[in-house]
């Protein structure tokens, strides 16, 4: 991971997937509360890290979610410090079922 290597050091025990394809990179987390996050860097994000909040269903499939207190969209241009804070907040969101 060239651009997202430092992000992959955050909440390591909850990392669901690390992906690098050509010039695109992504790190995905899954938390016990049914929420997760992905940080991606690719052509669409102009190669700057962007965080999205995810929600996992009973089958373990994730989808983007835009109705959390974290954000109602993606968080563009995120840095490692902000990612640590936001991942901690996502991990502590209430109201989702336990999926693990």
N, C-alpha and C positions, 0 to 999 in steps of 0.2 A: 504494500500500500504506500504509494508515494505521497499523495496529498492527505490521506485520512489516517495515516499510521498512528498519530497521537490520539485520535478519537477512539481507536480500537483498544486503547489502554484504559478507557473509562468503563466502569461497570462490566468488567471482563466476564464475570460469572453469568451474566445475562445476555451475552452476545448470541444471537440466533444465526447470523450469517455474516460472512465477510466476502465481498465480491469485487473482483477487478476484471474488467473486460475492455480491452483496447484502451481507450482514454477515459473510461468511466469507472468510478469506485463507489462502493456503498458499504456501510456498516449498519446492521439491523439488530435491535435489542428486543427481547420479550421478557416482560416482568410477570410475577405471580398474580398480579391484580387484573390481568387480561389486556393491559395496555402495553405499548412498546413504542419504539421510535426508529426512524431511519435517518441517517445522515448520508447524503449523496453529493458527489462532485462529478459533474459531467458537462457536456456541451450546453445542455438546457440551463444548467445553473451557472453558466459561464465559468466553469471550473472553480467555483468557490463553494464551500460546504453549505448545505441547506438541510435543516432539520424538519422532519414531518412527524406528527404524532400518529401512531397506529393503534388499532384495536383488533384483537384476535378473536375469532369465533370458536365454536366448539370443535371444529375440524382442524384448528391450528392455522387457518388462513388469516392473513392480515388485510386490513383495508385502511385507507387514510381516514382520519376523523378530524372534523373541523369544529367541534362543539365542546371543547374542553376549556378549563380555565387557563391552560397553557398558551394556546393560540387558536385563532379561528382561521388560520391559513398555515403556510409553511414559514419557517424562520430562516430568512436568507442571510448569508454572510456570517454564519455562526463561528465563534472561536471556541477553543478547548475549554476555557473557564466557564463560558456561558453554557456550553454543552453539559458540563458536569452538573451545574445548577438545574438546568431544565430536565435532564435525565432523572435526577433525584426527585423532582416534582412529579414527573410522569410516573415514576415507580411508586409514589405515595398517593396517587389519585384514588379516590374512593368510588364505590358504586359499581365497578365491573365485577364480574364473577371470577372466581379463581379458576385458572385454566391449567394449572400444573398438578 
